[in-house]
Amino acid sequence: MTSKGKQTLSTWIRPSDASAWVACARRVWFDQHQPTAYEPDDFNRMLSTLGLEHEAAILAKLESQYPVTTATSFEHTQTLIQQGVPVIYQGQLKNEQLGLAGYPDFLIRHESGHYQPADAKLSSSENKKAIQIQLGIYRRLLANKLPAMVFLGDGRTATLGDEVDAVVDEFIASMRTILDLPQPPSVRYSHSKCRICPYIDNCLPEFESSEDISLLYGIHGKAADHLAESGISTISQLAASSAELLPDAPYLKGYKRKHRAILQAKSHLTGEVFQLARTALPEGAWIHFDIEDNPLTPNRERHVYLWGFLLPDYDTGSFDYVWTDDESRDFDGWLGFLKKIEAYRSKFPSMILTHYSNHEKATIRKYAERYAMETHATVAWLLGQDSPLFDIQNPVLDCLVLPLQGYGLKDICKHPALVNFQWQNQESGSQWSVVQFHRFRAEKNETERERLKTEILSYNRDDVIATRKLEMWLRNLFR
């Protein structure tokens, strides 16, 4: 605050802060007090480009219907509002008393004479809470009861009204508290969020030096807070505890969970693998299965552009696949997948179709619903009681405690003391694959298209080889 009680523009709360706030209070503080320059990765650059293209398409649509004027400042925006222009593009709004500033994509004049804020968003499912906050703040800055609009990437228009006021109030109050702090707020580690945060190097040494319990896989921040109140604030203290004496905590109740948490702490400290139970892997002809899909289609229905398989005898020459160039061939790809499964079933009557995590099975179910093929014989077999699908992640989670912060396929397989399988392209991953596929679609040169396709196929082949390596590691472990 300034001496006159007003905030400088640099310290005002903006709707764009919402994404960081939803992710982590400490990230908000760093953004304001110790910002770091960082380059977004290829996937986020692609999302930004697609977002700008979507915004440009909405702008063109509005320009075909109304006169559209681009605002150049806060003052210019107010002038345009007073003039009653039909659509204001890139409006700039502020309220000095509230300390809020916002930049809606569009301000659209309602028949009442007031303006409705509108943003172009590719999806409402990604960071839904942040979108609610952003549009809710625009409504507050406009000080009318008209709903805000969201032009979605699939062609729908969503509206947000008074129902978002509560989360907006929470956001504003929390932001004011955070920004007034002289030091970064105390937070807990989150493997999924922290590892992609630009401030990870600021925070991770602190978490590690204090042996923060939230570093452990399966320990929620609220559980760590509760344990700390009971005198167990470090990984070493947790490792020395007993499940019988460990107090109940949020997300950590019952002997089984407490016992696993203690073993996870021991595994973190020693690198030891603990076997909770012994299991028998299903017998049969194992075919390893992995898909690559694009969530950024025009209708936002995921398009599987690659259905990949590793067949016996499990070498690189045993890789098989179904590929489609774009979503217009989606049904052909689905039928191609079913045809492959039917051929494999004929050749390998005892087939076990192995995948890692539930994503593949859930995708098959969505495709069956999409094309109304739930009663198709092969689909019914894949999803029925005698399904050949086997999620190899389940015996890992049910039976093992590993010295890892995440139990993803790459976490386990890349670890030198575990499976120790390395992908040929170290940068490859699911988001990397989507970026390469978008480049493939946009590329006009056939040679370059084939190169990009070959890279994606190579990555998928490594994925199914990795599940095979994991299978063999587990068989040896459970023997």
Secondary structure, DSSP 4 states (H G I P E B T S, - for coil): --TTS---GGGSB-GGGHHHHHH-HHHHHHHHHS-------HHHHHHHHHHHHHHHHHHHHHHTTS-EEE--SHHHHHHHHHHT-SEEES--EEETTTTEEE--SEEEE-TTS-EEEEEEES-SSTTHHHHHHHHHHHHHHHTS-PPEEEEETTS-EEEE-GGGHHHHHHHHHHHHHHHT-SSPPP----HHHHTT-TTHHHHHHHHHHTTBGGGSTT--HHHHHHHHHTT--BHHHHHT--TTTSPPBTTB-SHHHHHHHHHHHHHHHH---EE-----PPPSEEEEEEEEEES-STT---EEEEEEEE-TT-SGGGEEEEE-SSGGGHHHHHHHHHHHHHHHHHH-TTEEEEESSSHHHHHHHHHHHHTT-TTSHHHHHHHSTT--EEETHHHHHHHEE-S-S--SHHHHHH-TTTT----SSTT--HHHHHHHHHHHHH---HHHHHHHHHHHHHHHHHHHHHHHHHHHHHHHHH-
